[in-house]
Amino acid sequence: MHRLTFTKMNGAGNDFVLLDNRAGGLQLDGPAIARLCDRHRGVGADGVLLVEPPGTSQAEFRMRYYNADGGEAEMCGNGARCFARFATRLEAGGNGASRPRDYLTFQTQAGLIHARLDGELVRLDMSQPTDGRALGSLELDHETLAEAYFLNTGVPHVVVPIADTDRVDVYPVGRAVRYHARFTPKGTNVNFIQRLGPDEIILRTYERGVEGETLACGTGATASALIHAEMAGHQGAGTVAVRVRSGDTLHIGFERTGPFRFERVTLGGPAEFVFSGEIAI
């Protein structure tokens, strides 16, 4: 057992444990990750982010992301914003000093991510979404979802338009979709969206790996905003404001170039330091 130095951060209520592994000596297995994320016996978080040396000259850092169940995932939008601020602080010597520039590039399993920092706000240039399609109706054990869509924004997402997000039972319905046979073997994240206007939606998300509802999901907000634009037949450049469960608002920019085709996708929102400490692992 040894002591591990960590930093706790959150992005719109989606919370993370961040670790400096630039020296490459940190080896954490699934149970250790799950313990860090345990809200009773650990730090408590939706996931763990590691800062590592990049595997390409095009990036300054490599981001590795682990869900609360200990499994590694390709990408996390809110986590990536926190990662950008944390890596910036490490580069400045850990004292919170200003970085000489406000832009950095880092490597993820979903591709290179570019981040722009403005205080506590971070905007990401996301990787290009893939596999967008209408699913039609979705049969579950005890109900049928009349309309659903799929889009991969670094990780897979199902988006379900509904009339009132306050009335959806996110855990059982989200779990049924997450483990639906159509999305095996890896499963999917599940998003329920309510239209407020042509450029604004409310979002609730069931996150794969957390296995429950989270206060926010960056890649889910991105997928939901783009599907909302798709449903509205939006042409060209646009922005959608996404109200998440924490009460924060994320802003998704994009250019729609065709059916389920989006370029220049950005995700903007807060990334806040909460506290730092040590824990025995």
DAJOFEN-V757019 format. One record per backbone hydrogen bond with DSSP energy under -0.5 kcal/mol. CO is the residue of the C=O (numbers start at 0). NH is the residue of the N-H. Records with the same first field share a line. If there is no record, write none. Layout:
CO: NH + NH
//
This chain:
1: 280
3: 278
5: 276
6: 17
7: 273 + 274
8: 15
9: 11 + 271
10: 13
12: 14
13: 10
14: 45 + 46
15: 8 + 17
16: 48
17: 6
18: 20 + 50
20: 23
24: 26
25: 27
28: 32
29: 33
30: 34
31: 35
32: 36
33: 37
34: 37
35: 42 + 43
36: 44
37: 41
45: 67
46: 16
47: 65
48: 18
49: 51 + 63
50: 20
51: 61
55: 58
60: 106
61: 51 + 63
63: 49
64: 72
65: 47
66: 69
70: 66
72: 64
73: 108 + 109
75: 79
76: 80
77: 81
78: 82
79: 83
80: 84
81: 85
82: 86
83: 87
84: 88
85: 89
86: 90
87: 91
88: 93
89: 92
101: 116
103: 114
104: 59 + 60
105: 112
106: 62
107: 110
110: 107
112: 105
113: 124
114: 103
115: 122
117: 120
119: 270
120: 117
121: 268
122: 115
123: 125 + 266
124: 113
129: 151
132: 149
135: 147
137: 144
142: 139
143: 145
144: 137
147: 134 + 135
148: 158
149: 132
150: 152 + 156
151: 129
154: 152
155: 188
156: 150
157: 190
158: 148 + 160
159: 192
163: 166
164: 167
167: 169
168: 172
169: 173
170: 174
171: 175
172: 176
173: 177
174: 178
176: 179
177: 187
179: 182
180: 183
182: 186
188: 157
189: 205
190: 159 + 192
191: 203
192: 161
193: 201
196: 199
198: 240
199: 195 + 196
200: 242
201: 193
203: 191
204: 206 + 213
205: 189 + 207
206: 209 + 210 + 211
208: 68
211: 206
213: 204
214: 245
216: 220
217: 221
218: 222
219: 223
220: 224
221: 225
222: 226
223: 227
224: 228
225: 229
226: 230
227: 231
228: 232 + 233
229: 232
235: 255
237: 253
239: 251
240: 200 + 242
241: 243 + 249
242: 202
243: 246
247: 243
249: 241 + 251
250: 252 + 267
251: 239
252: 265
253: 237
254: 256 + 262
255: 235
257: 260
259: 261
260: 256 + 257
262: 254
264: 125
265: 252
266: 123
267: 250
268: 121
271: 9
274: 7
276: 5
278: 3
//
